[in-house]
C-alpha cells in the first residue's frame, strides 16, 4: 500500500496550490479519502473528506470556501485545491485512506510541506 503526496511548496499569502495523492496497492475506489494537516506544535487535524465514489465531501469550517477536495478513481488519485492561502495554513499535509467497520483499514501517506509566507 502506498500513498504518495505531491504539490506542496512555498506560496505567498493569497496564493493557490494543488496537492495530489497517488494511491497504489489497494482498491482505491472502495476507500473514503481525506486530507489532514499538522502544523508545528499542533495536533493533526482533518481538512477534508471525500466519499469513495466522490459524491459527498466534507470540510473543516476554516477551509470551507477556500479548499476543494476531489478524486479521480480512474487515476487512483485524490486532490486538494487550496485557494486564498493564509500563513496559518502552513503545515504538513497528509493523505489518508479509510474503509471498513471502525475504519479497520487505515492508510497514511508521508506528507507534503505547505508553507504560506511572504
Secondary structure, DSSP 4 states (H G I P E B T S, - for coil): -EEEEE--EEE-TT--EEEEEEEESS-GGGSEEEEEEE-TTS--EEEEEE-TTS--EEE-GGGTTTEEEEEETTTTEEEEEE-S--GGG-EEEEEEEEESGGG-EEEE---EEEEE--
